[in-house]
Amino acid sequence: MQPSPYTPGEVAREVPGRNEQLAQTDERLSYLVDLHRLVGRVRVDIAPRGLGKTSLLREVQRRADARRVLTVWVTAGESKGLIASIADELERVTRNWRTESRRRLSERLERLTVTVGVPGARLQTEWAPNRNRVYGVREFEDVVRDTVAAGAKEKHTGLVLFVDEIQEADRDGLRTLAYAWQHLQSEGQDVPAAVFAAGLPNSPDTITSVVTFSERFAYRKLDRLTDDAALLALAAPARTLGVTWTEDALAQAVAQAEGYPYLLQLIGDATWTAGGHPARSGVLTADHVHAAQQAVREDLDAMSRARWQKCTPSEQKVVRAMAALGDAPVRRAAIAAELGVTTQDLSVARAKLLDKGIIETAGHGVLMFTIPGFAQYVRDRES
């Protein structure tokens, strides 16, 4: 009897099907480490929840760590703001450095913290949010430079900032990060540093509403997994424990998951349980996949219920219309016709549903639900 190697709701240990994205980030890491250069564009991988953005970002962090890069991870959305969160994490990861440069960096971090107006900072300064001003840009640039310089004495090859849930970042923090990175590149100094981020599909709109230039951000959409990648995501973790799936079991599970990584993990975990937590040389069959369906359905229903409850009454009308049209992607015009309104009338609800991660675009004028089974859940509610 072995514990399940599948991790629904956790950061995955492997990211099958993301070879293209990892090759791109590896190339940027080589640019940073081997050429000692600033990676001038902030990379933002975007996708609805459940498609593995955080897992991908963590894998990039592991690869950076392996190359002796100093890595700093923050999740945006904390009340103290993005820049203060980065400063706090920098303070934590450099605390045991013993160089003179560490003292200078501590002074820089304190000055940055005061500049961005964090409550409780030891020095006092007057600060208030202002849409027309950028706070702490120069101070943040100094922190990046001094961190890289001090890190080199600690045998670090550069600095990478990782920002998860970037769409939740405060406006001043986003603005400071963007302008600082623009200045660092335009000044042409060799500062081996980079920013990798992940966020929901509304991240580009959120960032564009804060900064007027977009060329400093490289947005990359994460799609659902191919069938081959999904097969690997199920078969490989079991294989490490000496367990195999039958071909028909894998085919059934892959078809059910529809390329959605979180659902793959749910199916894998429930099938493992249905198979009795197999020992080495155990086999997972189509009967186990079938036996796991009830548990998977319950988990999916819980996810669907949470998303339904996030919708306002007007948004629920749009969701009902989409569900009534079937499980496949639907044209915006068809939704409008179902509701007896114009496509323009859908604009506000569509934007809100996109922001909440309930729906995603599947081509020009085409929408789809972000999680498999959501349309059926809505239809079942109405029956």
N, C-alpha and C positions, 0 to 999 in steps of 0.2 A: 504494500500500500504506500503510494507516494503522493505528496501534496501536488496540487495543480500547478503547472508551469505557466498558466495563463493569468493575466493580470488586469481584468476589467476594472476601470476606475483608477488605475495606477499608471505611472510612467512606464511605458514598455521598455524592456531591456534590449530589444532588437527593433529595427525599423525596416522590415523588408519592403521592397517596392519603392524606396526613396533613393536609389542609387544616383539618379540624375542630380537631385538636390545635394546629396553628400559630395558628389564630385565637384559641384560648383563651390561649396563652402570649403572643401579641401584646397581647391585652387586659391581661394582668397586667403586661407591660412598660410599657404606657401608664400604668397605675395608678402604677407606680414612677417613671417618668421625668416624666410630665406633672403628676402630683399630688404628687410627692415623698413617697410613702407607702411604708411597709413592706408587703410582700406576706406576710401573716401565716401562710398555709398553705404547707407544703412540698409541692410537686407531685411525685409519683412516677409516671412512666409505666412500666407493668409488662407484660412479655411474655416468652415463651421466647426463647432465643437464635435469631438469624437473622431476626427480624421488624423490625429497624431501630431499636431503642431508642437506640443510641448515635448513629446517623446523625441521628435526630430531635433529640436533645439538642445535637449539634453545630450543627444548623441554627438552633436557638434561640439558641445562643451567637453565631453569626454575626449574627443579627438584633439581639441585644443590643449587640454590638460596634458595629454600624452606628449605634446610637443613643447612642454615647459612654458606654455603661455599662462599668464596670470588671468584667471577667469572670475568674473563677478556676475552673479545672477540676482536679478530682482523681478518681482512680479508687480506690475504697475497697478495703481489704484489705491495705494495706501494714503491715508489722510495727510501724511507729512509731505507727500509729493515725490515725483520721480527722482529729481536730483538729490534730495536729501536721502532717499532710500539707497541710491548708488553710493553716496558719501558714507553712510552707515556701514554698508557692506564692504567698502574699501577699507574702512577703519578696522573692521573685523578680520579680514583676510591678511592684512599687513601688520597686525598687532605685534607679532613676534619677530619682525625684522629688526636687526640690530645695527643698522647702518646709520650714519649721520643724516643721510638722505631721508630716513624714516621720520626724523624729527621735523625736517622741513615739510614733509608731506603732511604730517599731523597738523602743522600750522596752516597749511593750505586747506585742508579739510575743514578745520574750524572756521576759517575765513569764508569758505564756500557756504557752510551751514548757516552762518550769520547772514550772509548776503541773500540767501533764498528765504530767510525769515522763518526758520524752524523754531517753534516755541521751546523755551528752556535753554536756548543757546547761552553760553557763558557771557559773551559780549552782547551788548545791546545795540540795536539799530532799528530805524524806522522802516517799516516795509508794509506795502499793501498791494494786492494783485492789481495789475493794470494791463489791459489788452494791448496797449500801444507801446509797451516797453518790454525789453528782454532783460531778465535778472540773472546775474551770475555767469554770463557767458565767458568772460575773460577768466574769472575765478575757476570755472569748470575746465577750461582749456589748460590752465596752470596745473590743476589736479591731474589731468591726463598725462601731461608732460612729466611731472614729477613722479607719478606712479611708475611710468615706463622707465625713467632714469634710475629710481631706487630699485625697481624690480630687476634691472639688468645686473645690479650688484649682488642680487640674491639669485642670480643665474636664471631669471625668467627671460623669455625671448620676446615678450610683448604683452599687450593687454587686450582682452576682449570683454566687452560688456554685453550681457544677455538680458533682454527685456521681454518677459512673457506678458501676454494680455495687454499689448501696447495700446489698444483702443481705449483702455481704462485710464491711461496716464493723464495727469492734469495738464492743462493748456500751457501754463508757464514752464513746466518741466519739459514738455515736448519742444516748445519753442527754444528753450535754452540748449537742449541736446542738438537740435537741428542747426542752429546758428553756430554753436561751438564746432560742430563737425565741418561746417562750411568754412569757417575761419582756419581750422587746422589744415585743411586741404589747400586753400588759397594761399596760405603763407609758405607752402612748399617745403616745410620742414620734415625731416625723416622721423616720424613718430609711429612706431609699429603698434597700431591700435585699430580696433574694429568694433562695430556694433552689429549684432545679430538679434532679430526680434521675431515675435510671432503674435498674431492677432486674428480677430474675426474678420469676415469679409468687409465690414464697414470701416476697417482701419485706414484705408487710403482716404476716404472721405473725412474721417476724423482728423487725420494729420494735415490734409490739405486745407481744412478750415482754420488751422492754426498757423501754418507757414505758407508763404506765397510761392515758394519754389518747391518743385517735386522731384527735381533731378538728383537730389541727395538721397532719395529713397528708392530702393529697387524692390518692387512688389512681386512676389512669386506665389501663384496660386497652387495649393495642394489639392490634387484631385483624389477621387476614390481609388482604391487599389485595383490593379488588374487581377484577373483570375489567377495568373501565375504567382503574383506576389501574395495573394490571399492564401493560396495553397501552401506557400512557404511559411506564411505567418502561423498557420495551424500545424503543419507537419514538423517544422524544425524544433520548436520547444519540446514536443513530445519525444522526438528522436534523441534529444540530449539525455532523456531519462530512460532510453531503451524501449520506448513505446511507439507503435506504428498505427496509422490510420489506414483503413481499407480505401481503395479508390472510390467506391461508391459513397462511402461516408464523407470523404473530402469533397466530392462533387456536390453532395446534398448540402453540406455546411457552407460551401462557397456560394452556392446559388442563393441560399437563405440570407447570407450576410450582405450581398450586393456591393461588395467592395468597401464596406464601412468598417474601419479598423476596430472601433469600440465594440460593434456587434460581433465581429470575429472573436474577440476576446471573451465576450459573454457566451457565445456558442462553444468555444473551446473549453471554457471552465465548466459549463453545465454538462457537456458531453463527458468530460473527465470524471465528474461526479457520478453521472449515470453509468459509466463504465466501472464504477467501484474503485476509483483511484488506483488504476492498474499498476502492478509491479513491473519490473523489467521483463521484456519479451511479451508484454501485454499488447492487445489489439483493440482499437476503437472501431466500432462497426456502425453501419447505417441505423441499426436498431438503437444504438446508444444515442445517435444524433436525434432520432425520433423521440426517444424517451426524454431527451433534454428540452424538447420544444416548450413544454409548459413553463419550466423555470425561465427560459429565455423570454417567453411571452410576458411573464409577470414583470421581469426587469424592464422590458421595452415599454410596457404599459405605464410603469412608474415614471420612466423618462418622458413619455408622451403626455402623461397627466401634468407633470411639472411644466412642460412647455405650453400646454393648453391654458393652464392657469395664469401664465405670464401674458396672455393675449387679452386685450380689451374687447368689449362686445363688438365694436366695429371691425376689429382684426379677426375675431372669431367668425364673423360672417364671410370674410374672404377665405379663411381657412376651410370653412364648410363647403364653399363653392369649389375650391380646388379639390377637396376630397371627393366631392360628388362626381368629378370628372375623371376619376380613376387614380391609379398609382403612378402612372408615367408622368414625365414632365408635361406641363400644360401651357398653352399660349395665354398671354395676358388678355388678349381679346376674347378668348373663350371664357375666362373667369368673369370678365365684365358682362358678357352676354348672359351667363348663368345668373348674375345678380341683377340684370336689367339696368346697368349703368354704363357710363363711358369708361374707356381705359384711363382717362385723366382722373376720374373719380377714385381710382384705385391707388393713386400715387402716394398719399400719406400713409395708408395702411401697409402698402407694399414696402415702403421705406422702413417703417417701424418693425415689420416682420423680418426684414433683412437684418436690421440692427440687432434684433433679439436672437438671431440664429435659427429662427423657425423655418425659413425658406432660404433658398439660394438661387442664383441665376443659372440657367442651363443653356444659354445662348441668347441671342437678341430677341427680346420679347417673350422669353420662355422662362417659367419658374418651376421649381420642384421643392418638395420637403427635404430637409437636411437629414432626417433619419428614416431608414426603411420602416415600414409598418405604421407610420403616423397617419397616413390617409385612412387606413383600415380602422385605426383607433377612433378617429373622428366619426367615421361612418357608424361604428358600433355604438358610439355615444348617442347618435341621433336615431338609432333604430329602437 
